[in-house]
Amino acid sequence: MPRLDIAIAGCGPAGLAAAILLDAQGHRVTIFDQFDCPGPVGSGLMIQPSGLAVLARMGLAHEALARGARIDALCGIEAGGKRVLDAPYSTLGLARACGIGIHRASLFSVLHEQAERRGIAIETAHDVTGSVIEAGGRRLTFAGRPNSPLFDLVIDASGWQSAFDDSPEAGQASLLEFGALWASLPLRTDDPFAGNMLEQRYRRAANMVGVLPIGTRKGSGSAEAAFFWSLKRTDFAAWQDTPLDKWKDEVRALWPETACLLDRIERREQLTFAVYAHRSMKSPVRERYIAIGDAWHSASPQLGQGA
């Protein structure tokens, strides 16, 4: 296999994982990211068995499990008590099958530390705006900077807001009607949650509240859970004007057991509103270019594969 010079746009899970695997094959990899200091954005997420298999390929599965929380099942119950989601991983027929609930910061650290150990170059403060094809390679273009050196291959791992979306192959991203309020909160052993499940409660298609154990962040020493509440994008402004205690009453009415977590939300600033989009490229591959992760296909967290 020839040794290639490869540029990766984006220092998220997809970009870091691709860099680690390609570096292990002997290629020269450089990651470009717009942030001054690479870091995670967001709260918790799920790693499905497919993602866990990729971590195992990199030799990082045990480390991810140590920092995250083992998830053995997904459970969803409607407001009236009817169980509408009952998905234990044991039914997959795979030995020791499970998912991992993990904070984005923990997953980022696992991958970023491995990239540093391998000596993979990460160029920060490079706001990628696209790429140009030339004889023998492709260059990244940046906002306020000269173009990159010539690379044999460019990998777009820049997420659903990809800067490469002006190509004929790119699909139009459509914002989904529902987003979600997220918070990372302490999870105590006497809290009324299973501890090894993604648990959700629904009121028709209008409301959803969920609790996902996400393990322990490095240096914190205490377990956490990702708490989330579905909210229409068009209702976010009204939620900002709603007294916090009134919103908590609405959540408790749907799932009374969340009261202990709601008590740990003392300020509105503890909650982050996430917006989601759906987009699929007609083809993620063109000359000396490939899109991966959300840059190729993005979906709601309820429909996607997690990280």
Stockholm file with secondary structure:
# STOCKHOLM 1.0

chainA/1-307         MPRLDIAIAGCGPAGLAAAILLDAQGHRVTIFDQFDCPGPVGSGLMIQPSGLAVLARMGLAHEALARGARIDALCGIEAGGKRVLDAPYSTLGLARACGIGIHRASLFSVLHEQAERRGIAIETAHDVTGSVIEAGGRRLTFAGRPNSPLFDLVIDASGWQSAFDDSPEAGQASLLEFGALWASLPLRTDDPFAGNMLEQRYRRAANMVGVLPIGTRKGSGSAEAAFFWSLKRTDFAAWQDTPLDKWKDEVRALWPETACLLDRIERREQLTFAVYAHRSMKSPVRERYIAIGDAWHSASPQLGQGA
#=GR chainA/1-307 SS CCCCEEEEECCSHHHHHHHHHHHHTTCEEEEECSSSSCCCCSSEEEECHHHHHHHHHTTCHHHHHHHSEEECEEEEEETTSCEEEEEEGGGGCCTTCCEEEEEHHHHHHHHHHHHHHTTCEEECSCCEEEEEEETTEEEEEETTBCCCCCBSEEEECSCTTCTTTTSTTCCCCEECSEEEEEEEEECCTTSSSCSSEEEEEEETTTEEEEEEEEEECTTTCSEEEEEEEEEEGGGHHHHHHSCHHHHHHHHHHHCGGGHHHHTTCCSGGGCEEECCEEEECSCSEETTEEECGGGTEECCTTTSCBC
#=GC SS_cons         CCCCEEEEECCSHHHHHHHHHHHHTTCEEEEECSSSSCCCCSSEEEECHHHHHHHHHTTCHHHHHHHSEEECEEEEEETTSCEEEEEEGGGGCCTTCCEEEEEHHHHHHHHHHHHHHTTCEEECSCCEEEEEEETTEEEEEETTBCCCCCBSEEEECSCTTCTTTTSTTCCCCEECSEEEEEEEEECCTTSSSCSSEEEEEEETTTEEEEEEEEEECTTTCSEEEEEEEEEEGGGHHHHHHSCHHHHHHHHHHHCGGGHHHHTTCCSGGGCEEECCEEEECSCSEETTEEECGGGTEECCTTTSCBC
//
